Amino acid sequence: MGIKTTLITGPTNIFYQKGIQVIKVVSADEMFEAVKKTLPVDIAICTAAVTDYKPLTKSKNKIKKY
C-alpha cells in the first residue's frame, strides 16, 4: 500500500514482517531519542508504558528502610 512503517520496540521475541523498519531499544532514554528521530509522522500509535519518572540516583544494593 506504500505505507512506510517504523516499529520502535524494547526487548521482545516477536516476529517482524518484511517492509517494516524496526528500531530496537533497551532504555526509556533510548526510546525517547528514537521517537524524536522519527518525527514528524502522519500517524503515531504509542502503546509503551515506559515510565513517568526516574530516580535521581541508582543503587546496586537493596536500599534499607528507616
CHARMM-style PDB file with segment names, atoms N, HN, CA, C and O in Angstrom:
ATOM      1  N   MET     1       0.820  -1.199   0.000  1.00  0.00      PROA
ATOM      2  CA  MET     1       0.000   0.000   0.000  1.00  0.00      PROA
ATOM      3  C   MET     1       0.862   1.259   0.000  1.00  0.00      PROA
ATOM      4  O   MET     1       0.331   2.366  -0.089  1.00  0.00      PROA
ATOM      5  N   GLY     2       2.175   1.108   0.098  1.00  0.00      PROA
ATOM      6  HN  GLY     2       2.606   0.209   0.170  1.00  0.00      PROA
ATOM      7  CA  GLY     2       3.051   2.266   0.077  1.00  0.00      PROA
ATOM      8  C   GLY     2       3.184   2.972   1.400  1.00  0.00      PROA
ATOM      9  O   GLY     2       3.661   4.106   1.451  1.00  0.00      PROA
ATOM     10  N   ILE     3       2.774   2.327   2.473  1.00  0.00      PROA
ATOM     11  HN  ILE     3       2.387   1.406   2.432  1.00  0.00      PROA
ATOM     12  CA  ILE     3       2.856   2.939   3.797  1.00  0.00      PROA
ATOM     13  C   ILE     3       4.218   2.608   4.402  1.00  0.00      PROA
ATOM     14  O   ILE     3       4.594   1.440   4.497  1.00  0.00      PROA
ATOM     15  N   LYS     4       4.951   3.636   4.808  1.00  0.00      PROA
ATOM     16  HN  LYS     4       4.646   4.585   4.731  1.00  0.00      PROA
ATOM     17  CA  LYS     4       6.249   3.456   5.451  1.00  0.00      PROA
ATOM     18  C   LYS     4       6.002   3.318   6.953  1.00  0.00      PROA
ATOM     19  O   LYS     4       5.482   4.235   7.588  1.00  0.00      PROA
ATOM     20  N   THR     5       6.378   2.170   7.516  1.00  0.00      PROA
ATOM     21  HN  THR     5       6.801   1.425   7.001  1.00  0.00      PROA
ATOM     22  CA  THR     5       6.096   1.877   8.923  1.00  0.00      PROA
ATOM     23  C   THR     5       7.389   1.664   9.690  1.00  0.00      PROA
ATOM     24  O   THR     5       8.285   0.954   9.234  1.00  0.00      PROA
ATOM     25  N   THR     6       7.477   2.284  10.860  1.00  0.00      PROA
ATOM     26  HN  THR     6       6.749   2.861  11.231  1.00  0.00      PROA
ATOM     27  CA  THR     6       8.618   2.107  11.751  1.00  0.00      PROA
ATOM     28  C   THR     6       8.105   1.612  13.096  1.00  0.00      PROA
ATOM     29  O   THR     6       7.194   2.204  13.674  1.00  0.00      PROA
ATOM     30  N   LEU     7       8.693   0.522  13.594  1.00  0.00      PROA
ATOM     31  HN  LEU     7       9.433   0.041  13.124  1.00  0.00      PROA
ATOM     32  CA  LEU     7       8.356  -0.035  14.900  1.00  0.00      PROA
ATOM     33  C   LEU     7       9.529   0.211  15.830  1.00  0.00      PROA
ATOM     34  O   LEU     7      10.645  -0.234  15.563  1.00  0.00      PROA
ATOM     35  N   ILE     8       9.279   0.912  16.911  1.00  0.00      PROA
ATOM     36  HN  ILE     8       8.372   1.274  17.127  1.00  0.00      PROA
ATOM     37  CA  ILE     8      10.297   1.140  17.938  1.00  0.00      PROA
ATOM     38  C   ILE     8       9.913   0.236  19.102  1.00  0.00      PROA
ATOM     39  O   ILE     8       8.844   0.393  19.691  1.00  0.00      PROA
ATOM     40  N   THR     9      10.789  -0.711  19.431  1.00  0.00      PROA
ATOM     41  HN  THR     9      11.657  -0.838  18.952  1.00  0.00      PROA
ATOM     42  CA  THR     9      10.421  -1.734  20.398  1.00  0.00      PROA
ATOM     43  C   THR     9      11.525  -1.996  21.407  1.00  0.00      PROA
ATOM     44  O   THR     9      12.711  -1.856  21.110  1.00  0.00      PROA
ATOM     45  N   GLY    10      11.116  -2.374  22.588  1.00  0.00      PROA
ATOM     46  HN  GLY    10      10.153  -2.489  22.830  1.00  0.00      PROA
ATOM     47  CA  GLY    10      12.055  -2.821  23.607  1.00  0.00      PROA
ATOM     48  C   GLY    10      12.362  -4.284  23.385  1.00  0.00      PROA
ATOM     49  O   GLY    10      11.984  -4.845  22.356  1.00  0.00      PROA
ATOM     50  N   PRO    11      13.045  -4.920  24.334  1.00  0.00      PROA
ATOM     51  CA  PRO    11      13.396  -6.327  24.189  1.00  0.00      PROA
ATOM     52  C   PRO    11      12.143  -7.207  24.041  1.00  0.00      PROA
ATOM     53  O   PRO    11      11.246  -7.168  24.884  1.00  0.00      PROA
ATOM     54  N   THR    12      12.095  -7.985  22.978  1.00  0.00      PROA
ATOM     55  HN  THR    12      12.823  -8.016  22.293  1.00  0.00      PROA
ATOM     56  CA  THR    12      10.949  -8.852  22.720  1.00  0.00      PROA
ATOM     57  C   THR    12      11.350  -9.969  21.768  1.00  0.00      PROA
ATOM     58  O   THR    12      12.401  -9.898  21.131  1.00  0.00      PROA
ATOM     59  N   ASN    13      10.527 -10.985  21.670  1.00  0.00      PROA
ATOM     60  HN  ASN    13       9.673 -11.042  22.187  1.00  0.00      PROA
ATOM     61  CA  ASN    13      10.781 -12.101  20.765  1.00  0.00      PROA
ATOM     62  C   ASN    13       9.739 -12.172  19.656  1.00  0.00      PROA
ATOM     63  O   ASN    13       9.533 -13.240  19.080  1.00  0.00      PROA
ATOM     64  N   ILE    14       9.084 -11.070  19.347  1.00  0.00      PROA
ATOM     65  HN  ILE    14       9.251 -10.203  19.815  1.00  0.00      PROA
ATOM     66  CA  ILE    14       8.045 -11.115  18.318  1.00  0.00      PROA
ATOM     67  C   ILE    14       8.660 -11.173  16.929  1.00  0.00      PROA
ATOM     68  O   ILE    14       9.809 -10.778  16.731  1.00  0.00      PROA
ATOM     69  N   PHE    15       7.895 -11.662  15.978  1.00  0.00      PROA
ATOM     70  HN  PHE    15       6.962 -11.983  16.138  1.00  0.00      PROA
ATOM     71  CA  PHE    15       8.314 -11.773  14.583  1.00  0.00      PROA
ATOM     72  C   PHE    15       7.932 -10.488  13.864  1.00  0.00      PROA
ATOM     73  O   PHE    15       6.805 -10.009  13.989  1.00  0.00      PROA
ATOM     74  N   TYR    16       8.876  -9.931  13.110  1.00  0.00      PROA
ATOM     75  HN  TYR    16       9.792 -10.320  13.009  1.00  0.00      PROA
ATOM     76  CA  TYR    16       8.629  -8.688  12.386  1.00  0.00      PROA
ATOM     77  C   TYR    16       8.377  -9.000  10.923  1.00  0.00      PROA
ATOM     78  O   TYR    16       9.099  -9.800  10.327  1.00  0.00      PROA
ATOM     79  N   GLN    17       7.365  -8.381  10.336  1.00  0.00      PROA
ATOM     80  HN  GLN    17       6.778  -7.731  10.819  1.00  0.00      PROA
ATOM     81  CA  GLN    17       7.051  -8.567   8.924  1.00  0.00      PROA
ATOM     82  C   GLN    17       8.054  -7.818   8.056  1.00  0.00      PROA
ATOM     83  O   GLN    17       8.667  -6.842   8.489  1.00  0.00      PROA
ATOM     84  N   LYS    18       8.210  -8.294   6.815  1.00  0.00      PROA
ATOM     85  HN  LYS    18       7.712  -9.087   6.463  1.00  0.00      PROA
ATOM     86  CA  LYS    18       9.067  -7.600   5.862  1.00  0.00      PROA
ATOM     87  C   LYS    18       8.474  -6.228   5.566  1.00  0.00      PROA
ATOM     88  O   LYS    18       7.258  -6.042   5.602  1.00  0.00      PROA
ATOM     89  N   GLY    19       9.336  -5.285   5.276  1.00  0.00      PROA
ATOM     90  HN  GLY    19      10.324  -5.436   5.246  1.00  0.00      PROA
ATOM     91  CA  GLY    19       8.877  -3.954   4.913  1.00  0.00      PROA
ATOM     92  C   GLY    19       8.678  -3.022   6.079  1.00  0.00      PROA
ATOM     93  O   GLY    19       8.334  -1.856   5.885  1.00  0.00      PROA
ATOM     94  N   ILE    20       8.889  -3.511   7.300  1.00  0.00      PROA
ATOM     95  HN  ILE    20       9.168  -4.458   7.458  1.00  0.00      PROA
ATOM     96  CA  ILE    20       8.751  -2.669   8.488  1.00  0.00      PROA
ATOM     97  C   ILE    20      10.144  -2.372   9.020  1.00  0.00      PROA
ATOM     98  O   ILE    20      10.925  -3.289   9.275  1.00  0.00      PROA
ATOM     99  N   GLN    21      10.456  -1.091   9.187  1.00  0.00      PROA
ATOM    100  HN  GLN    21       9.822  -0.347   8.980  1.00  0.00      PROA
ATOM    101  CA  GLN    21      11.728  -0.723   9.798  1.00  0.00      PROA
ATOM    102  C   GLN    21      11.596  -0.920  11.302  1.00  0.00      PROA
ATOM    103  O   GLN    21      10.658  -0.414  11.918  1.00  0.00      PROA
ATOM    104  N   VAL    22      12.535  -1.657  11.894  1.00  0.00      PROA
ATOM    105  HN  VAL    22      13.296  -2.068  11.393  1.00  0.00      PROA
ATOM    106  CA  VAL    22      12.494  -1.949  13.321  1.00  0.00      PROA
ATOM    107  C   VAL    22      13.681  -1.287  14.005  1.00  0.00      PROA
ATOM    108  O   VAL    22      14.828  -1.459  13.592  1.00  0.00      PROA
ATOM    109  N   ILE    23      13.391  -0.530  15.053  1.00  0.00      PROA
ATOM    110  HN  ILE    23      12.459  -0.389  15.388  1.00  0.00      PROA
ATOM    111  CA  ILE    23      14.425   0.089  15.877  1.00  0.00      PROA
ATOM    112  C   ILE    23      14.302  -0.530  17.263  1.00  0.00      PROA
ATOM    113  O   ILE    23      13.295  -0.346  17.947  1.00  0.00      PROA
ATOM    114  N   LYS    24      15.339  -1.268  17.675  1.00  0.00      PROA
ATOM    115  HN  LYS    24      16.157  -1.417  17.119  1.00  0.00      PROA
ATOM    116  CA  LYS    24      15.327  -1.926  18.982  1.00  0.00      PROA
ATOM    117  C   LYS    24      16.019  -1.034  20.006  1.00  0.00      PROA
ATOM    118  O   LYS    24      17.107  -0.513  19.758  1.00  0.00      PROA
ATOM    119  N   VAL    25      15.377  -0.865  21.160  1.00  0.00      PROA
ATOM    120  HN  VAL    25      14.493  -1.288  21.362  1.00  0.00      PROA
ATOM    121  CA  VAL    25      15.917  -0.051  22.242  1.00  0.00      PROA
ATOM    122  C   VAL    25      15.884  -0.844  23.536  1.00  0.00      PROA
ATOM    123  O   VAL    25      15.177  -1.845  23.647  1.00  0.00      PROA
ATOM    124  N   VAL    26      16.657  -0.386  24.516  1.00  0.00      PROA
ATOM    125  HN  VAL    26      17.232   0.427  24.426  1.00  0.00      PROA
ATOM    126  CA  VAL    26      16.704  -1.070  25.805  1.00  0.00      PROA
ATOM    127  C   VAL    26      16.166  -0.177  26.922  1.00  0.00      PROA
ATOM    128  O   VAL    26      15.488  -0.659  27.830  1.00  0.00      PROA
ATOM    129  N   SER    27      16.463   1.107  26.859  1.00  0.00      PROA
ATOM    130  HN  SER    27      17.013   1.498  26.122  1.00  0.00      PROA
ATOM    131  CA  SER    27      16.078   2.003  27.955  1.00  0.00      PROA
ATOM    132  C   SER    27      15.023   3.015  27.510  1.00  0.00      PROA
ATOM    133  O   SER    27      14.764   3.189  26.319  1.00  0.00      PROA
ATOM    134  N   ALA    28      14.435   3.662  28.484  1.00  0.00      PROA
ATOM    135  HN  ALA    28      14.646   3.521  29.451  1.00  0.00      PROA
ATOM    136  CA  ALA    28      13.443   4.703  28.207  1.00  0.00      PROA
ATOM    137  C   ALA    28      14.086   5.875  27.476  1.00  0.00      PROA
ATOM    138  O   ALA    28      13.464   6.480  26.603  1.00  0.00      PROA
ATOM    139  N   ASP    29      15.325   6.196  27.827  1.00  0.00      PROA
ATOM    140  HN  ASP    29      15.830   5.705  28.536  1.00  0.00      PROA
ATOM    141  CA  ASP    29      16.031   7.296  27.156  1.00  0.00      PROA
ATOM    142  C   ASP    29      16.276   6.962  25.687  1.00  0.00      PROA
ATOM    143  O   ASP    29      16.128   7.824  24.821  1.00  0.00      PROA
ATOM    144  N   GLU    30      16.652   5.708  25.403  1.00  0.00      PROA
ATOM    145  HN  GLU    30      16.773   5.008  26.106  1.00  0.00      PROA
ATOM    146  CA  GLU    30      16.855   5.293  24.018  1.00  0.00      PROA
ATOM    147  C   GLU    30      15.538   5.368  23.235  1.00  0.00      PROA
ATOM    148  O   GLU    30      15.526   5.780  22.075  1.00  0.00      PROA
ATOM    149  N   MET    31      14.435   4.971  23.870  1.00  0.00      PROA
ATOM    150  HN  MET    31      14.444   4.637  24.812  1.00  0.00      PROA
ATOM    151  CA  MET    31      13.140   5.025  23.197  1.00  0.00      PROA
ATOM    152  C   MET    31      12.759   6.469  22.893  1.00  0.00      PROA
ATOM    153  O   MET    31      12.262   6.767  21.807  1.00  0.00      PROA
ATOM    154  N   PHE    32      12.987   7.351  23.836  1.00  0.00      PROA
ATOM    155  HN  PHE    32      13.391   7.109  24.718  1.00  0.00      PROA
ATOM    156  CA  PHE    32      12.673   8.768  23.640  1.00  0.00      PROA
ATOM    157  C   PHE    32      13.456   9.338  22.458  1.00  0.00      PROA
ATOM    158  O   PHE    32      12.895  10.040  21.617  1.00  0.00      PROA
ATOM    159  N   GLU    33      14.741   9.037  22.401  1.00  0.00      PROA
ATOM    160  HN  GLU    33      15.197   8.467  23.084  1.00  0.00      PROA
ATOM    161  CA  GLU    33      15.584   9.536  21.309  1.00  0.00      PROA
ATOM    162  C   GLU    33      15.154   8.941  19.965  1.00  0.00      PROA
ATOM    163  O   GLU    33      15.134   9.650  18.959  1.00  0.00      PROA
ATOM    164  N   ALA    34      14.812   7.654  19.936  1.00  0.00      PROA
ATOM    165  HN  ALA    34      14.829   7.079  20.753  1.00  0.00      PROA
ATOM    166  CA  ALA    34      14.374   7.010  18.692  1.00  0.00      PROA
ATOM    167  C   ALA    34      13.071   7.623  18.188  1.00  0.00      PROA
ATOM    168  O   ALA    34      12.902   7.825  16.986  1.00  0.00      PROA
ATOM    169  N   VAL    35      12.158   7.916  19.097  1.00  0.00      PROA
ATOM    170  HN  VAL    35      12.296   7.752  20.074  1.00  0.00      PROA
ATOM    171  CA  VAL    35      10.886   8.530  18.711  1.00  0.00      PROA
ATOM    172  C   VAL    35      11.133   9.927  18.153  1.00  0.00      PROA
ATOM    173  O   VAL    35      10.552  10.292  17.131  1.00  0.00      PROA
ATOM    174  N   LYS    36      11.984  10.712  18.807  1.00  0.00      PROA
ATOM    175  HN  LYS    36      12.456  10.415  19.638  1.00  0.00      PROA
ATOM    176  CA  LYS    36      12.272  12.059  18.329  1.00  0.00      PROA
ATOM    177  C   LYS    36      12.893  12.042  16.935  1.00  0.00      PROA
ATOM    178  O   LYS    36      12.601  12.915  16.116  1.00  0.00      PROA
ATOM    179  N   LYS    37      13.756  11.046  16.656  1.00  0.00      PROA
ATOM    180  HN  LYS    37      13.993  10.338  17.321  1.00  0.00      PROA
ATOM    181  CA  LYS    37      14.411  10.960  15.348  1.00  0.00      PROA
ATOM    182  C   LYS    37      13.430  10.619  14.235  1.00  0.00      PROA
ATOM    183  O   LYS    37      13.656  10.998  13.086  1.00  0.00      PROA
ATOM    184  N   THR    38      12.339   9.908  14.547  1.00  0.00      PROA
ATOM    185  HN  THR    38      12.155   9.599  15.481  1.00  0.00      PROA
ATOM    186  CA  THR    38      11.381   9.510  13.512  1.00  0.00      PROA
ATOM    187  C   THR    38      10.332  10.592  13.238  1.00  0.00      PROA
ATOM    188  O   THR    38       9.607  10.506  12.247  1.00  0.00      PROA
ATOM    189  N   LEU    39      10.243  11.590  14.086  1.00  0.00      PROA
ATOM    190  HN  LEU    39      10.833  11.661  14.891  1.00  0.00      PROA
ATOM    191  CA  LEU    39       9.257  12.654  13.887  1.00  0.00      PROA
ATOM    192  C   LEU    39       9.678  13.585  12.779  1.00  0.00      PROA
ATOM    193  O   LEU    39      10.881  13.712  12.551  1.00  0.00      PROA
ATOM    194  N   PRO    40       8.797  14.237  12.082  1.00  0.00      PROA
ATOM    195  CA  PRO    40       7.338  14.195  12.187  1.00  0.00      PROA
ATOM    196  C   PRO    40       6.762  12.984  11.455  1.00  0.00      PROA
ATOM    197  O   PRO    40       7.380  12.438  10.542  1.00  0.00      PROA
ATOM    198  N   VAL    41       5.575  12.583  11.873  1.00  0.00      PROA
ATOM    199  HN  VAL    41       5.073  13.026  12.615  1.00  0.00      PROA
ATOM    200  CA  VAL    41       4.850  11.467  11.260  1.00  0.00      PROA
ATOM    201  C   VAL    41       3.405  11.887  11.020  1.00  0.00      PROA
ATOM    202  O   VAL    41       2.920  12.851  11.612  1.00  0.00      PROA
ATOM    203  N   ASP    42       2.729  11.155  10.150  1.00  0.00      PROA
ATOM    204  HN  ASP    42       3.124  10.372   9.669  1.00  0.00      PROA
ATOM    205  CA  ASP    42       1.305  11.424   9.919  1.00  0.00      PROA
ATOM    206  C   ASP    42       0.450  10.791  11.010  1.00  0.00      PROA
ATOM    207  O   ASP    42      -0.523  11.385  11.474  1.00  0.00      PROA
ATOM    208  N   ILE    43       0.827   9.571  11.415  1.00  0.00      PROA
ATOM    209  HN  ILE    43       1.617   9.088  11.038  1.00  0.00      PROA
ATOM    210  CA  ILE    43       0.084   8.851  12.456  1.00  0.00      PROA
ATOM    211  C   ILE    43       1.084   8.205  13.400  1.00  0.00      PROA
ATOM    212  O   ILE    43       2.063   7.610  12.950  1.00  0.00      PROA
ATOM    213  N   ALA    44       0.850   8.315  14.702  1.00  0.00      PROA
ATOM    214  HN  ALA    44       0.055   8.798  15.067  1.00  0.00      PROA
ATOM    215  CA  ALA    44       1.681   7.645  15.709  1.00  0.00      PROA
ATOM    216  C   ALA    44       0.770   6.853  16.629  1.00  0.00      PROA
ATOM    217  O   ALA    44      -0.217   7.380  17.143  1.00  0.00      PROA
ATOM    218  N   ILE    45       1.102   5.594  16.834  1.00  0.00      PROA
ATOM    219  HN  ILE    45       1.904   5.166  16.417  1.00  0.00      PROA
ATOM    220  CA  ILE    45       0.378   4.748  17.782  1.00  0.00      PROA
ATOM    221  C   ILE    45       1.367   4.408  18.878  1.00  0.00      PROA
ATOM    222  O   ILE    45       2.324   3.668  18.652  1.00  0.00      PROA
ATOM    223  N   CYS    46       1.138   4.947  20.065  1.00  0.00      PROA
ATOM    224  HN  CYS    46       0.361   5.548  20.249  1.00  0.00      PROA
ATOM    225  CA  CYS    46       2.069   4.780  21.178  1.00  0.00      PROA
ATOM    226  C   CYS    46       1.420   3.899  22.242  1.00  0.00      PROA
ATOM    227  O   CYS    46       0.423   4.280  22.855  1.00  0.00      PROA
ATOM    228  N   THR    47       1.993   2.729  22.450  1.00  0.00      PROA
ATOM    229  HN  THR    47       2.803   2.420  21.952  1.00  0.00      PROA
ATOM    230  CA  THR    47       1.414   1.799  23.413  1.00  0.00      PROA
ATOM    231  C   THR    47       2.345   1.480  24.562  1.00  0.00      PROA
ATOM    232  O   THR    47       1.967   0.723  25.457  1.00  0.00      PROA
ATOM    233  N   ALA    48       3.541   2.025  24.569  1.00  0.00      PROA
ATOM    234  HN  ALA    48       3.848   2.640  23.842  1.00  0.00      PROA
ATOM    235  CA  ALA    48       4.510   1.701  25.614  1.00  0.00      PROA
ATOM    236  C   ALA    48       4.232   2.495  26.881  1.00  0.00      PROA
ATOM    237  O   ALA    48       4.033   3.709  26.838  1.00  0.00      PROA
ATOM    238  N   ALA    49       4.221   1.796  28.005  1.00  0.00      PROA
ATOM    239  HN  ALA    49       4.382   0.810  28.040  1.00  0.00      PROA
ATOM    240  CA  ALA    49       4.124   2.447  29.311  1.00  0.00      PROA
ATOM    241  C   ALA    49       5.516   2.395  29.916  1.00  0.00      PROA
ATOM    242  O   ALA    49       5.792   1.573  30.790  1.00  0.00      PROA
ATOM    243  N   VAL    50       6.382   3.266  29.454  1.00  0.00      PROA
ATOM    244  HN  VAL    50       6.158   3.934  28.744  1.00  0.00      PROA
ATOM    245  CA  VAL    50       7.796   3.187  29.823  1.00  0.00      PROA
ATOM    246  C   VAL    50       7.985   3.625  31.266  1.00  0.00      PROA
ATOM    247  O   VAL    50       8.338   2.809  32.118  1.00  0.00      PROA
ATOM    248  N   THR    51       7.759   4.882  31.549  1.00  0.00      PROA
ATOM    249  HN  THR    51       7.472   5.545  30.858  1.00  0.00      PROA
ATOM    250  CA  THR    51       7.879   5.394  32.915  1.00  0.00      PROA
ATOM    251  C   THR    51       7.394   6.837  32.962  1.00  0.00      PROA
ATOM    252  O   THR    51       7.426   7.550  31.959  1.00  0.00      PROA
ATOM    253  N   ASP    52       6.950   7.250  34.123  1.00  0.00      PROA
ATOM    254  HN  ASP    52       6.924   6.671  34.938  1.00  0.00      PROA
ATOM    255  CA  ASP    52       6.550   8.637  34.316  1.00  0.00      PROA
ATOM    256  C   ASP    52       7.683   9.453  34.933  1.00  0.00      PROA
ATOM    257  O   ASP    52       7.734  10.671  34.765  1.00  0.00      PROA
ATOM    258  N   TYR    53       8.580   8.795  35.639  1.00  0.00      PROA
ATOM    259  HN  TYR    53       8.539   7.805  35.776  1.00  0.00      PROA
ATOM    260  CA  TYR    53       9.703   9.464  36.274  1.00  0.00      PROA
ATOM    261  C   TYR    53      10.840   8.466  36.437  1.00  0.00      PROA
ATOM    262  O   TYR    53      10.644   7.260  36.295  1.00  0.00      PROA
ATOM    263  N   LYS    54      12.033   8.978  36.736  1.00  0.00      PROA
ATOM    264  HN  LYS    54      12.193   9.959  36.852  1.00  0.00      PROA
ATOM    265  CA  LYS    54      13.154   8.094  37.029  1.00  0.00      PROA
ATOM    266  C   LYS    54      13.883   8.612  38.255  1.00  0.00      PROA
ATOM    267  O   LYS    54      13.863   9.815  38.512  1.00  0.00      PROA
ATOM    268  N   PRO    55      14.523   7.741  39.015  1.00  0.00      PROA
ATOM    269  CA  PRO    55      15.192   8.155  40.249  1.00  0.00      PROA
ATOM    270  C   PRO    55      16.407   9.031  39.949  1.00  0.00      PROA
ATOM    271  O   PRO    55      17.015   8.928  38.884  1.00  0.00      PROA
ATOM    272  N   LEU    56      16.745   9.887  40.901  1.00  0.00      PROA
ATOM    273  HN  LEU    56      16.250   9.971  41.767  1.00  0.00      PROA
ATOM    274  CA  LEU    56      17.916  10.746  40.748  1.00  0.00      PROA
ATOM    275  C   LEU    56      19.211   9.949  40.857  1.00  0.00      PROA
ATOM    276  O   LEU    56      20.191  10.247  40.175  1.00  0.00      PROA
ATOM    277  N   THR    57      19.208   8.928  41.722  1.00  0.00      PROA
ATOM    278  HN  THR    57      18.412   8.686  42.275  1.00  0.00      PROA
ATOM    279  CA  THR    57      20.396   8.098  41.907  1.00  0.00      PROA
ATOM    280  C   THR    57      20.025   6.627  41.782  1.00  0.00      PROA
ATOM    281  O   THR    57      18.888   6.237  42.043  1.00  0.00      PROA
ATOM    282  N   LYS    58      21.005   5.813  41.378  1.00  0.00      PROA
ATOM    283  HN  LYS    58      21.929   6.130  41.166  1.00  0.00      PROA
ATOM    284  CA  LYS    58      20.799   4.374  41.255  1.00  0.00      PROA
ATOM    285  C   LYS    58      21.569   3.666  42.352  1.00  0.00      PROA
ATOM    286  O   LYS    58      22.606   4.152  42.802  1.00  0.00      PROA
ATOM    287  N   SER    59      21.062   2.512  42.787  1.00  0.00      PROA
ATOM    288  HN  SER    59      20.219   2.117  42.422  1.00  0.00      PROA
ATOM    289  CA  SER    59      21.724   1.731  43.814  1.00  0.00      PROA
ATOM    290  C   SER    59      21.897   0.307  43.324  1.00  0.00      PROA
ATOM    291  O   SER    59      20.970  -0.277  42.762  1.00  0.00      PROA
ATOM    292  N   LYS    60      23.086  -0.258  43.533  1.00  0.00      PROA
ATOM    293  HN  LYS    60      23.839   0.217  43.989  1.00  0.00      PROA
ATOM    294  CA  LYS    60      23.323  -1.646  43.154  1.00  0.00      PROA
ATOM    295  C   LYS    60      22.776  -2.603  44.196  1.00  0.00      PROA
ATOM    296  O   LYS    60      22.503  -3.766  43.899  1.00  0.00      PROA
ATOM    297  N   ASN    61      22.616  -2.113  45.418  1.00  0.00      PROA
ATOM    298  HN  ASN    61      22.838  -1.168  45.659  1.00  0.00      PROA
ATOM    299  CA  ASN    61      22.135  -2.949  46.524  1.00  0.00      PROA
ATOM    300  C   ASN    61      20.750  -2.503  46.966  1.00  0.00      PROA
ATOM    301  O   ASN    61      20.277  -1.428  46.596  1.00  0.00      PROA
ATOM    302  N   LYS    62      20.120  -3.337  47.751  1.00  0.00      PROA
ATOM    303  HN  LYS    62      20.504  -4.210  48.051  1.00  0.00      PROA
ATOM    304  CA  LYS    62      18.817  -3.005  48.306  1.00  0.00      PROA
ATOM    305  C   LYS    62      18.950  -1.791  49.219  1.00  0.00      PROA
ATOM    306  O   LYS    62      19.894  -1.691  50.002  1.00  0.00      PROA
ATOM    307  N   ILE    63      18.000  -0.875  49.110  1.00  0.00      PROA
ATOM    308  HN  ILE    63      17.233  -0.956  48.474  1.00  0.00      PROA
ATOM    309  CA  ILE    63      18.002   0.322  49.952  1.00  0.00      PROA
ATOM    310  C   ILE    63      17.211   0.005  51.211  1.00  0.00      PROA
ATOM    311  O   ILE    63      16.037  -0.358  51.145  1.00  0.00      PROA
ATOM    312  N   LYS    64      17.875   0.148  52.373  1.00  0.00      PROA
ATOM    313  HN  LYS    64      18.829   0.443  52.426  1.00  0.00      PROA
ATOM    314  CA  LYS    64      17.234  -0.175  53.651  1.00  0.00      PROA
ATOM    315  C   LYS    64      16.199   0.859  54.005  1.00  0.00      PROA
ATOM    316  O   LYS    64      16.374   2.054  53.772  1.00  0.00      PROA
ATOM    317  N   LYS    65      15.091   0.362  54.588  1.00  0.00      PROA
ATOM    318  HN  LYS    65      14.949  -0.609  54.778  1.00  0.00      PROA
ATOM    319  CA  LYS    65      14.029   1.234  55.067  1.00  0.00      PROA
ATOM    320  C   LYS    65      14.372   1.713  56.474  1.00  0.00      PROA
ATOM    321  O   LYS    65      14.829   0.922  57.298  1.00  0.00      PROA
ATOM    322  N   TYR    66      14.161   2.977  56.756  1.00  0.00      PROA
ATOM    323  HN  TYR    66      13.790   3.620  56.086  1.00  0.00      PROA
ATOM    324  CA  TYR    66      14.475   3.516  58.089  1.00  0.00      PROA
ATOM    325  C   TYR    66      13.234   3.763  58.882  1.00  0.00      PROA
ATOM    326  OT1 TYR    66      13.311   4.215  60.024  1.00  0.00      PROA
TER     327      TYR     66
END
